[in-house]
Amino acid sequence: MKRFLIISLVALVLFSCESIEEPQILGTYRYQPENCNPTVTPGYNCSSFIIFSEGGIADVLLGGDVISRTTFKIKGEKIKVQKNEQFGLELEFRYIDSQTIRNEENKALWKKD
Protein backbone atom coordinates (compact mmCIF):
# COMPACT_ATOMS: atom_id res chain seq x y z
CA MET A 1 0.00 0.00 0.00
CA LYS A 2 2.89 2.33 0.80
CA ARG A 3 4.39 1.79 -2.66
CA PHE A 4 1.07 2.51 -4.33
CA LEU A 5 0.76 5.82 -2.46
CA ILE A 6 4.32 6.86 -3.30
CA ILE A 7 3.92 5.98 -6.97
CA SER A 8 0.58 7.80 -7.09
CA LEU A 9 2.08 10.87 -5.46
CA VAL A 10 5.05 10.93 -7.87
CA ALA A 11 2.73 10.50 -10.86
CA LEU A 12 0.51 13.30 -9.61
CA VAL A 13 3.48 15.65 -9.24
CA LEU A 14 4.83 14.82 -12.70
CA PHE A 15 1.48 15.30 -14.46
CA SER A 16 0.63 18.50 -12.62
CA CYS A 17 3.83 20.34 -13.53
CA GLU A 18 3.31 22.91 -16.28
CA SER A 19 5.94 23.14 -18.93
CA ILE A 20 7.15 26.64 -19.73
CA GLU A 21 7.07 27.13 -23.46
CA GLU A 22 9.93 29.12 -24.86
CA PRO A 23 9.09 31.66 -27.54
CA GLN A 24 9.88 30.86 -31.15
CA ILE A 25 12.24 33.70 -32.04
CA LEU A 26 14.15 32.40 -35.05
CA GLY A 27 14.57 35.06 -37.71
CA THR A 28 15.93 38.58 -38.16
CA TYR A 29 15.13 41.49 -35.86
CA ARG A 30 16.09 45.11 -36.64
CA TYR A 31 16.45 48.32 -34.69
CA GLN A 32 16.90 51.72 -36.31
CA PRO A 33 17.13 54.85 -34.15
CA GLU A 34 14.83 57.72 -35.10
CA ASN A 35 17.69 60.01 -36.15
CA CYS A 36 19.42 57.31 -38.22
CA ASN A 37 20.14 58.31 -41.82
CA PRO A 38 22.62 55.87 -43.39
CA THR A 39 23.03 58.05 -46.51
CA VAL A 40 24.65 60.84 -44.47
CA THR A 41 27.67 58.74 -43.56
CA PRO A 42 28.22 56.11 -46.28
CA GLY A 43 30.05 53.04 -45.04
CA TYR A 44 28.57 53.37 -41.56
CA ASN A 45 25.23 51.75 -40.93
CA CYS A 46 23.49 53.25 -37.89
CA SER A 47 20.82 50.55 -37.79
CA SER A 48 21.35 47.25 -35.98
CA PHE A 49 20.15 43.73 -36.55
CA ILE A 50 20.35 40.30 -35.00
CA ILE A 51 19.66 36.99 -36.70
CA PHE A 52 18.62 34.13 -34.43
CA SER A 53 19.28 30.77 -36.10
CA GLU A 54 18.73 27.15 -35.14
CA GLY A 55 21.28 25.64 -32.80
CA GLY A 56 21.47 28.80 -30.68
CA ILE A 57 23.54 30.78 -33.21
CA ALA A 58 23.19 34.58 -33.36
CA ASP A 59 24.71 36.90 -35.97
CA VAL A 60 24.80 40.46 -34.67
CA LEU A 61 25.44 43.85 -36.27
CA LEU A 62 25.33 46.79 -33.86
CA GLY A 63 25.97 49.67 -36.23
CA GLY A 64 29.05 49.80 -38.39
CA ASP A 65 29.83 47.06 -40.88
CA VAL A 66 31.10 44.07 -38.88
CA ILE A 67 28.74 41.15 -38.27
CA SER A 68 29.73 39.09 -35.24
CA ARG A 69 28.75 35.47 -34.65
CA THR A 70 27.91 34.34 -31.14
CA THR A 71 25.37 32.19 -29.34
CA PHE A 72 22.11 32.81 -27.51
CA LYS A 73 20.02 31.08 -24.87
CA ILE A 74 16.32 31.37 -24.09
CA LYS A 75 14.93 31.07 -20.60
CA GLY A 76 11.24 31.84 -20.37
CA GLU A 77 10.78 35.26 -21.99
CA LYS A 78 14.44 36.25 -21.64
CA ILE A 79 16.87 35.91 -24.52
CA LYS A 80 20.55 36.19 -23.60
CA VAL A 81 23.09 36.83 -26.33
CA GLN A 82 26.41 35.51 -25.06
CA LYS A 83 29.72 37.35 -24.98
CA ASN A 84 32.63 35.61 -26.74
CA GLU A 85 36.00 36.46 -28.30
CA GLN A 86 34.45 37.84 -31.49
CA PHE A 87 31.44 39.53 -29.89
CA GLY A 88 32.55 41.53 -26.85
CA LEU A 89 29.11 42.28 -25.39
CA GLU A 90 26.44 40.40 -23.54
CA LEU A 91 22.92 41.44 -24.55
CA GLU A 92 19.62 40.61 -22.94
CA PHE A 93 16.29 40.85 -24.70
CA ARG A 94 12.73 40.18 -23.57
CA TYR A 95 10.23 38.49 -25.87
CA ILE A 96 7.25 40.85 -26.31
CA ASP A 97 5.29 39.11 -29.08
CA SER A 98 5.88 37.16 -32.29
CA GLN A 99 7.14 40.32 -34.05
CA THR A 100 8.93 42.23 -31.28
CA ILE A 101 11.74 41.84 -28.76
CA ARG A 102 12.97 44.52 -26.34
CA ASN A 103 16.58 45.27 -25.43
CA GLU A 104 16.55 45.20 -21.63
CA GLU A 105 19.43 47.68 -21.30
CA ASN A 106 17.96 50.62 -23.23
CA LYS A 107 14.34 49.39 -23.70
CA ALA A 108 14.62 49.73 -27.51
CA LEU A 109 12.12 47.67 -29.48
CA TRP A 110 13.49 45.45 -32.24
CA LYS A 111 11.06 44.42 -34.99
CA LYS A 112 11.08 41.16 -36.91
CA ASP A 113 11.63 41.34 -40.70
Secondary structure as UniProt FT lines:
FT   HELIX           2..16
FT   STRAND          27..31
FT   TURN            34..35
FT   TURN            38..40
FT   TURN            42..43
FT   STRAND          45..53
FT   HELIX           54..56
FT   STRAND          57..64
FT   STRAND          68..75
FT   TURN            76..77
FT   STRAND          78..81
FT   STRAND          91..97
FT   TURN            98..99
FT   STRAND          100..103
FT   TURN            104..106
FT   STRAND          109..112
//
